[in-house]
Amino acid sequence: MGTTLCAILGFNRGRDRAWPMSKKRLLVVDDNKPFLEFVRKIAVGLGYEVELATDGGIFKEIYQTFKPHQVIIDLIMPDIDGMELIQWLADLDMPAQVIVVTGYSPEYVNLAKMLGEGKGLSTVLALTKPIKTNELRDALMDQAGEMLEQAE
């Protein structure tokens, strides 16, 4: 297997419309079910309420009602790719923070970064996959800290 990269993007726009802080909510979309379960296990251990989607269409449906604080998006999926989902989220001007994951060329992460920045997103952190438990935990906790600061 090749190197996989993960970049975390956060919305600059819409911060005044942050979701209520009742419980941290994470929505993950990836066509790799073992990865979904890995993320769920880590996030639940950090106190997140987690929803999983195996394709972009299901992700869009869940996003509308679940209102996650953070999302993890696989860039390469069979139906709707992660780039399209980033565009969709930016068009909605939603405040969720986005973690983009790919198992392909690092250029995909760079394209996601350029798209995100062009739509009001900014790069926060980059990780390589396989993502270690502590790396994912740290990324989610750092993002949760930023959410709490924004809510104050």
PyMOL CGO cylinders between C-alpha atoms (Angstrom):
from pymol import cmd
from pymol.cgo import CYLINDER

trace = [
    CYLINDER, 0.00, 0.00, 0.00, 1.12, 3.52, -0.72, 0.3, 1, 1, 1, 1, 1, 1,
    CYLINDER, 1.12, 3.52, -0.72, 1.27, 6.47, 1.58, 0.3, 1, 1, 1, 1, 1, 1,
    CYLINDER, 1.27, 6.47, 1.58, -2.03, 8.02, 2.54, 0.3, 1, 1, 1, 1, 1, 1,
    CYLINDER, -2.03, 8.02, 2.54, -2.35, 11.59, 3.65, 0.3, 1, 1, 1, 1, 1, 1,
    CYLINDER, -2.35, 11.59, 3.65, -4.88, 13.37, 5.81, 0.3, 1, 1, 1, 1, 1, 1,
    CYLINDER, -4.88, 13.37, 5.81, -5.30, 17.13, 6.07, 0.3, 1, 1, 1, 1, 1, 1,
    CYLINDER, -5.30, 17.13, 6.07, -7.58, 18.90, 8.49, 0.3, 1, 1, 1, 1, 1, 1,
    CYLINDER, -7.58, 18.90, 8.49, -9.39, 21.96, 7.21, 0.3, 1, 1, 1, 1, 1, 1,
    CYLINDER, -9.39, 21.96, 7.21, -11.45, 24.42, 9.22, 0.3, 1, 1, 1, 1, 1, 1,
    CYLINDER, -11.45, 24.42, 9.22, -14.02, 26.88, 7.96, 0.3, 1, 1, 1, 1, 1, 1,
    CYLINDER, -14.02, 26.88, 7.96, -13.13, 30.57, 8.34, 0.3, 1, 1, 1, 1, 1, 1,
    CYLINDER, -13.13, 30.57, 8.34, -16.62, 31.67, 7.42, 0.3, 1, 1, 1, 1, 1, 1,
    CYLINDER, -16.62, 31.67, 7.42, -19.75, 31.07, 9.47, 0.3, 1, 1, 1, 1, 1, 1,
    CYLINDER, -19.75, 31.07, 9.47, -17.96, 30.94, 12.83, 0.3, 1, 1, 1, 1, 1, 1,
    CYLINDER, -17.96, 30.94, 12.83, -20.71, 33.05, 14.36, 0.3, 1, 1, 1, 1, 1, 1,
    CYLINDER, -20.71, 33.05, 14.36, -23.08, 30.21, 13.46, 0.3, 1, 1, 1, 1, 1, 1,
    CYLINDER, -23.08, 30.21, 13.46, -21.30, 27.52, 15.45, 0.3, 1, 1, 1, 1, 1, 1,
    CYLINDER, -21.30, 27.52, 15.45, -23.37, 24.50, 16.41, 0.3, 1, 1, 1, 1, 1, 1,
    CYLINDER, -23.37, 24.50, 16.41, -24.61, 24.22, 20.00, 0.3, 1, 1, 1, 1, 1, 1,
    CYLINDER, -24.61, 24.22, 20.00, -22.00, 22.55, 22.22, 0.3, 1, 1, 1, 1, 1, 1,
    CYLINDER, -22.00, 22.55, 22.22, -24.26, 19.88, 23.78, 0.3, 1, 1, 1, 1, 1, 1,
    CYLINDER, -24.26, 19.88, 23.78, -21.95, 17.02, 22.68, 0.3, 1, 1, 1, 1, 1, 1,
    CYLINDER, -21.95, 17.02, 22.68, -19.19, 16.89, 20.11, 0.3, 1, 1, 1, 1, 1, 1,
    CYLINDER, -19.19, 16.89, 20.11, -20.53, 15.37, 16.91, 0.3, 1, 1, 1, 1, 1, 1,
    CYLINDER, -20.53, 15.37, 16.91, -18.40, 13.73, 14.23, 0.3, 1, 1, 1, 1, 1, 1,
    CYLINDER, -18.40, 13.73, 14.23, -19.57, 12.51, 10.82, 0.3, 1, 1, 1, 1, 1, 1,
    CYLINDER, -19.57, 12.51, 10.82, -17.22, 10.23, 8.88, 0.3, 1, 1, 1, 1, 1, 1,
    CYLINDER, -17.22, 10.23, 8.88, -17.57, 9.24, 5.21, 0.3, 1, 1, 1, 1, 1, 1,
    CYLINDER, -17.57, 9.24, 5.21, -15.29, 6.60, 3.75, 0.3, 1, 1, 1, 1, 1, 1,
    CYLINDER, -15.29, 6.60, 3.75, -15.86, 3.52, 1.60, 0.3, 1, 1, 1, 1, 1, 1,
    CYLINDER, -15.86, 3.52, 1.60, -13.35, 1.64, 3.79, 0.3, 1, 1, 1, 1, 1, 1,
    CYLINDER, -13.35, 1.64, 3.79, -15.42, 0.12, 6.61, 0.3, 1, 1, 1, 1, 1, 1,
    CYLINDER, -15.42, 0.12, 6.61, -12.43, -0.87, 8.82, 0.3, 1, 1, 1, 1, 1, 1,
    CYLINDER, -12.43, -0.87, 8.82, -11.27, 2.77, 8.73, 0.3, 1, 1, 1, 1, 1, 1,
    CYLINDER, -11.27, 2.77, 8.73, -14.77, 3.94, 9.67, 0.3, 1, 1, 1, 1, 1, 1,
    CYLINDER, -14.77, 3.94, 9.67, -14.78, 1.63, 12.69, 0.3, 1, 1, 1, 1, 1, 1,
    CYLINDER, -14.78, 1.63, 12.69, -11.26, 2.71, 13.70, 0.3, 1, 1, 1, 1, 1, 1,
    CYLINDER, -11.26, 2.71, 13.70, -12.33, 6.37, 13.70, 0.3, 1, 1, 1, 1, 1, 1,
    CYLINDER, -12.33, 6.37, 13.70, -15.57, 5.57, 15.53, 0.3, 1, 1, 1, 1, 1, 1,
    CYLINDER, -15.57, 5.57, 15.53, -13.74, 3.74, 18.31, 0.3, 1, 1, 1, 1, 1, 1,
    CYLINDER, -13.74, 3.74, 18.31, -11.29, 6.61, 18.89, 0.3, 1, 1, 1, 1, 1, 1,
    CYLINDER, -11.29, 6.61, 18.89, -13.92, 9.35, 18.66, 0.3, 1, 1, 1, 1, 1, 1,
    CYLINDER, -13.92, 9.35, 18.66, -16.41, 7.62, 20.98, 0.3, 1, 1, 1, 1, 1, 1,
    CYLINDER, -16.41, 7.62, 20.98, -13.59, 7.22, 23.50, 0.3, 1, 1, 1, 1, 1, 1,
    CYLINDER, -13.59, 7.22, 23.50, -13.13, 11.01, 23.34, 0.3, 1, 1, 1, 1, 1, 1,
    CYLINDER, -13.13, 11.01, 23.34, -16.82, 11.63, 24.05, 0.3, 1, 1, 1, 1, 1, 1,
    CYLINDER, -16.82, 11.63, 24.05, -18.00, 12.18, 20.49, 0.3, 1, 1, 1, 1, 1, 1,
    CYLINDER, -18.00, 12.18, 20.49, -21.35, 11.20, 19.13, 0.3, 1, 1, 1, 1, 1, 1,
    CYLINDER, -21.35, 11.20, 19.13, -20.41, 9.56, 15.81, 0.3, 1, 1, 1, 1, 1, 1,
    CYLINDER, -20.41, 9.56, 15.81, -22.31, 8.87, 12.59, 0.3, 1, 1, 1, 1, 1, 1,
    CYLINDER, -22.31, 8.87, 12.59, -20.80, 6.88, 9.71, 0.3, 1, 1, 1, 1, 1, 1,
    CYLINDER, -20.80, 6.88, 9.71, -21.52, 7.02, 5.98, 0.3, 1, 1, 1, 1, 1, 1,
    CYLINDER, -21.52, 7.02, 5.98, -20.15, 4.72, 3.29, 0.3, 1, 1, 1, 1, 1, 1,
    CYLINDER, -20.15, 4.72, 3.29, -20.84, 7.11, 0.41, 0.3, 1, 1, 1, 1, 1, 1,
    CYLINDER, -20.84, 7.11, 0.41, -21.29, 10.80, -0.34, 0.3, 1, 1, 1, 1, 1, 1,
    CYLINDER, -21.29, 10.80, -0.34, -25.06, 10.67, -0.80, 0.3, 1, 1, 1, 1, 1, 1,
    CYLINDER, -25.06, 10.67, -0.80, -25.59, 9.17, 2.65, 0.3, 1, 1, 1, 1, 1, 1,
    CYLINDER, -25.59, 9.17, 2.65, -23.11, 11.73, 4.07, 0.3, 1, 1, 1, 1, 1, 1,
    CYLINDER, -23.11, 11.73, 4.07, -25.19, 14.62, 2.69, 0.3, 1, 1, 1, 1, 1, 1,
    CYLINDER, -25.19, 14.62, 2.69, -28.39, 13.21, 4.16, 0.3, 1, 1, 1, 1, 1, 1,
    CYLINDER, -28.39, 13.21, 4.16, -26.88, 12.65, 7.59, 0.3, 1, 1, 1, 1, 1, 1,
    CYLINDER, -26.88, 12.65, 7.59, -25.09, 16.03, 7.61, 0.3, 1, 1, 1, 1, 1, 1,
    CYLINDER, -25.09, 16.03, 7.61, -28.35, 17.96, 7.25, 0.3, 1, 1, 1, 1, 1, 1,
    CYLINDER, -28.35, 17.96, 7.25, -29.94, 16.49, 10.37, 0.3, 1, 1, 1, 1, 1, 1,
    CYLINDER, -29.94, 16.49, 10.37, -26.92, 15.49, 12.49, 0.3, 1, 1, 1, 1, 1, 1,
    CYLINDER, -26.92, 15.49, 12.49, -25.21, 18.91, 12.28, 0.3, 1, 1, 1, 1, 1, 1,
    CYLINDER, -25.21, 18.91, 12.28, -21.69, 17.65, 13.09, 0.3, 1, 1, 1, 1, 1, 1,
    CYLINDER, -21.69, 17.65, 13.09, -18.96, 19.82, 14.57, 0.3, 1, 1, 1, 1, 1, 1,
    CYLINDER, -18.96, 19.82, 14.57, -16.37, 17.93, 12.56, 0.3, 1, 1, 1, 1, 1, 1,
    CYLINDER, -16.37, 17.93, 12.56, -16.36, 15.70, 9.50, 0.3, 1, 1, 1, 1, 1, 1,
    CYLINDER, -16.36, 15.70, 9.50, -13.83, 13.26, 8.11, 0.3, 1, 1, 1, 1, 1, 1,
    CYLINDER, -13.83, 13.26, 8.11, -14.04, 12.85, 4.33, 0.3, 1, 1, 1, 1, 1, 1,
    CYLINDER, -14.04, 12.85, 4.33, -12.30, 10.31, 2.12, 0.3, 1, 1, 1, 1, 1, 1,
    CYLINDER, -12.30, 10.31, 2.12, -11.27, 12.08, -1.09, 0.3, 1, 1, 1, 1, 1, 1,
    CYLINDER, -11.27, 12.08, -1.09, -11.62, 9.07, -3.40, 0.3, 1, 1, 1, 1, 1, 1,
    CYLINDER, -11.62, 9.07, -3.40, -14.97, 7.26, -3.25, 0.3, 1, 1, 1, 1, 1, 1,
    CYLINDER, -14.97, 7.26, -3.25, -17.05, 5.51, -5.92, 0.3, 1, 1, 1, 1, 1, 1,
    CYLINDER, -17.05, 5.51, -5.92, -20.02, 7.88, -6.16, 0.3, 1, 1, 1, 1, 1, 1,
    CYLINDER, -20.02, 7.88, -6.16, -19.31, 11.41, -4.91, 0.3, 1, 1, 1, 1, 1, 1,
    CYLINDER, -19.31, 11.41, -4.91, -15.68, 12.23, -4.26, 0.3, 1, 1, 1, 1, 1, 1,
    CYLINDER, -15.68, 12.23, -4.26, -14.35, 14.21, -1.32, 0.3, 1, 1, 1, 1, 1, 1,
    CYLINDER, -14.35, 14.21, -1.32, -13.60, 17.27, -3.47, 0.3, 1, 1, 1, 1, 1, 1,
    CYLINDER, -13.60, 17.27, -3.47, -17.26, 17.47, -4.39, 0.3, 1, 1, 1, 1, 1, 1,
    CYLINDER, -17.26, 17.47, -4.39, -18.25, 17.14, -0.72, 0.3, 1, 1, 1, 1, 1, 1,
    CYLINDER, -18.25, 17.14, -0.72, -15.82, 19.94, 0.27, 0.3, 1, 1, 1, 1, 1, 1,
    CYLINDER, -15.82, 19.94, 0.27, -17.40, 22.12, -2.42, 0.3, 1, 1, 1, 1, 1, 1,
    CYLINDER, -17.40, 22.12, -2.42, -20.89, 21.23, -1.16, 0.3, 1, 1, 1, 1, 1, 1,
    CYLINDER, -20.89, 21.23, -1.16, -19.98, 22.06, 2.46, 0.3, 1, 1, 1, 1, 1, 1,
    CYLINDER, -19.98, 22.06, 2.46, -18.38, 25.36, 1.44, 0.3, 1, 1, 1, 1, 1, 1,
    CYLINDER, -18.38, 25.36, 1.44, -21.46, 26.28, -0.63, 0.3, 1, 1, 1, 1, 1, 1,
    CYLINDER, -21.46, 26.28, -0.63, -23.60, 25.67, 2.46, 0.3, 1, 1, 1, 1, 1, 1,
    CYLINDER, -23.60, 25.67, 2.46, -21.26, 27.95, 4.46, 0.3, 1, 1, 1, 1, 1, 1,
    CYLINDER, -21.26, 27.95, 4.46, -21.37, 25.44, 7.29, 0.3, 1, 1, 1, 1, 1, 1,
    CYLINDER, -21.37, 25.44, 7.29, -19.11, 25.82, 10.33, 0.3, 1, 1, 1, 1, 1, 1,
    CYLINDER, -19.11, 25.82, 10.33, -18.07, 22.15, 10.59, 0.3, 1, 1, 1, 1, 1, 1,
    CYLINDER, -18.07, 22.15, 10.59, -14.34, 21.46, 10.60, 0.3, 1, 1, 1, 1, 1, 1,
    CYLINDER, -14.34, 21.46, 10.60, -13.23, 19.10, 7.83, 0.3, 1, 1, 1, 1, 1, 1,
    CYLINDER, -13.23, 19.10, 7.83, -10.64, 16.32, 7.90, 0.3, 1, 1, 1, 1, 1, 1,
    CYLINDER, -10.64, 16.32, 7.90, -9.77, 15.12, 4.39, 0.3, 1, 1, 1, 1, 1, 1,
    CYLINDER, -9.77, 15.12, 4.39, -8.27, 11.63, 3.91, 0.3, 1, 1, 1, 1, 1, 1,
    CYLINDER, -8.27, 11.63, 3.91, -6.79, 10.04, 0.77, 0.3, 1, 1, 1, 1, 1, 1,
    CYLINDER, -6.79, 10.04, 0.77, -4.91, 6.87, -0.06, 0.3, 1, 1, 1, 1, 1, 1,
    CYLINDER, -4.91, 6.87, -0.06, -3.65, 8.30, -3.32, 0.3, 1, 1, 1, 1, 1, 1,
    CYLINDER, -3.65, 8.30, -3.32, -1.13, 10.88, -4.40, 0.3, 1, 1, 1, 1, 1, 1,
    CYLINDER, -1.13, 10.88, -4.40, -0.23, 13.78, -2.07, 0.3, 1, 1, 1, 1, 1, 1,
    CYLINDER, -0.23, 13.78, -2.07, -1.37, 16.07, -4.89, 0.3, 1, 1, 1, 1, 1, 1,
    CYLINDER, -1.37, 16.07, -4.89, -4.97, 15.21, -3.97, 0.3, 1, 1, 1, 1, 1, 1,
    CYLINDER, -4.97, 15.21, -3.97, -4.45, 16.72, -0.52, 0.3, 1, 1, 1, 1, 1, 1,
    CYLINDER, -4.45, 16.72, -0.52, -2.88, 19.79, -2.14, 0.3, 1, 1, 1, 1, 1, 1,
    CYLINDER, -2.88, 19.79, -2.14, -5.88, 20.13, -4.46, 0.3, 1, 1, 1, 1, 1, 1,
    CYLINDER, -5.88, 20.13, -4.46, -8.24, 19.77, -1.49, 0.3, 1, 1, 1, 1, 1, 1,
    CYLINDER, -8.24, 19.77, -1.49, -6.25, 22.43, 0.34, 0.3, 1, 1, 1, 1, 1, 1,
    CYLINDER, -6.25, 22.43, 0.34, -6.44, 24.82, -2.63, 0.3, 1, 1, 1, 1, 1, 1,
    CYLINDER, -6.44, 24.82, -2.63, -10.16, 24.20, -3.06, 0.3, 1, 1, 1, 1, 1, 1,
    CYLINDER, -10.16, 24.20, -3.06, -10.76, 24.63, 0.67, 0.3, 1, 1, 1, 1, 1, 1,
    CYLINDER, -10.76, 24.63, 0.67, -8.75, 27.85, 0.89, 0.3, 1, 1, 1, 1, 1, 1,
    CYLINDER, -8.75, 27.85, 0.89, -10.51, 29.20, -2.18, 0.3, 1, 1, 1, 1, 1, 1,
    CYLINDER, -10.51, 29.20, -2.18, -13.85, 28.52, -0.51, 0.3, 1, 1, 1, 1, 1, 1,
    CYLINDER, -13.85, 28.52, -0.51, -12.96, 29.96, 2.90, 0.3, 1, 1, 1, 1, 1, 1,
    CYLINDER, -12.96, 29.96, 2.90, -11.29, 26.93, 4.50, 0.3, 1, 1, 1, 1, 1, 1,
    CYLINDER, -11.29, 26.93, 4.50, -7.81, 26.94, 6.02, 0.3, 1, 1, 1, 1, 1, 1,
    CYLINDER, -7.81, 26.94, 6.02, -5.36, 24.06, 6.57, 0.3, 1, 1, 1, 1, 1, 1,
    CYLINDER, -5.36, 24.06, 6.57, -4.81, 23.21, 10.23, 0.3, 1, 1, 1, 1, 1, 1,
    CYLINDER, -4.81, 23.21, 10.23, -2.87, 19.92, 10.28, 0.3, 1, 1, 1, 1, 1, 1,
    CYLINDER, -2.87, 19.92, 10.28, -1.56, 17.13, 8.00, 0.3, 1, 1, 1, 1, 1, 1,
    CYLINDER, -1.56, 17.13, 8.00, -1.29, 13.45, 8.97, 0.3, 1, 1, 1, 1, 1, 1,
    CYLINDER, -1.29, 13.45, 8.97, 0.00, 10.37, 7.12, 0.3, 1, 1, 1, 1, 1, 1,
    CYLINDER, 0.00, 10.37, 7.12, -1.83, 7.06, 7.05, 0.3, 1, 1, 1, 1, 1, 1,
    CYLINDER, -1.83, 7.06, 7.05, -1.89, 4.58, 8.48, 0.3, 1, 1, 1, 1, 1, 1,
    CYLINDER, -1.89, 4.58, 8.48, -3.00, 7.07, 11.11, 0.3, 1, 1, 1, 1, 1, 1,
    CYLINDER, -3.00, 7.07, 11.11, -1.87, 6.07, 14.57, 0.3, 1, 1, 1, 1, 1, 1,
    CYLINDER, -1.87, 6.07, 14.57, -4.41, 6.08, 17.36, 0.3, 1, 1, 1, 1, 1, 1,
    CYLINDER, -4.41, 6.08, 17.36, -2.66, 8.91, 19.20, 0.3, 1, 1, 1, 1, 1, 1,
    CYLINDER, -2.66, 8.91, 19.20, -2.42, 11.03, 16.02, 0.3, 1, 1, 1, 1, 1, 1,
    CYLINDER, -2.42, 11.03, 16.02, -6.16, 10.79, 15.38, 0.3, 1, 1, 1, 1, 1, 1,
    CYLINDER, -6.16, 10.79, 15.38, -6.93, 11.38, 19.06, 0.3, 1, 1, 1, 1, 1, 1,
    CYLINDER, -6.93, 11.38, 19.06, -4.67, 14.46, 19.13, 0.3, 1, 1, 1, 1, 1, 1,
    CYLINDER, -4.67, 14.46, 19.13, -6.20, 15.85, 15.92, 0.3, 1, 1, 1, 1, 1, 1,
    CYLINDER, -6.20, 15.85, 15.92, -9.75, 15.46, 17.21, 0.3, 1, 1, 1, 1, 1, 1,
    CYLINDER, -9.75, 15.46, 17.21, -8.87, 16.92, 20.62, 0.3, 1, 1, 1, 1, 1, 1,
    CYLINDER, -8.87, 16.92, 20.62, -7.09, 19.92, 19.04, 0.3, 1, 1, 1, 1, 1, 1,
    CYLINDER, -7.09, 19.92, 19.04, -10.13, 20.57, 16.86, 0.3, 1, 1, 1, 1, 1, 1,
    CYLINDER, -10.13, 20.57, 16.86, -12.48, 20.21, 19.84, 0.3, 1, 1, 1, 1, 1, 1,
    CYLINDER, -12.48, 20.21, 19.84, -10.40, 22.80, 21.71, 0.3, 1, 1, 1, 1, 1, 1,
    CYLINDER, -10.40, 22.80, 21.71, -10.79, 25.23, 18.80, 0.3, 1, 1, 1, 1, 1, 1,
    CYLINDER, -10.79, 25.23, 18.80, -14.56, 24.64, 18.80, 0.3, 1, 1, 1, 1, 1, 1,
    CYLINDER, -14.56, 24.64, 18.80, -14.77, 25.50, 22.50, 0.3, 1, 1, 1, 1, 1, 1,
    CYLINDER, -14.77, 25.50, 22.50, -12.76, 28.70, 21.95, 0.3, 1, 1, 1, 1, 1, 1,
    CYLINDER, -12.76, 28.70, 21.95, -15.08, 29.72, 19.10, 0.3, 1, 1, 1, 1, 1, 1,
    CYLINDER, -15.08, 29.72, 19.10, -18.17, 29.11, 21.20, 0.3, 1, 1, 1, 1, 1, 1,
    CYLINDER, -18.17, 29.11, 21.20, -16.96, 31.43, 23.96, 0.3, 1, 1, 1, 1, 1, 1,
]
cmd.load_cgo(trace, "trace")
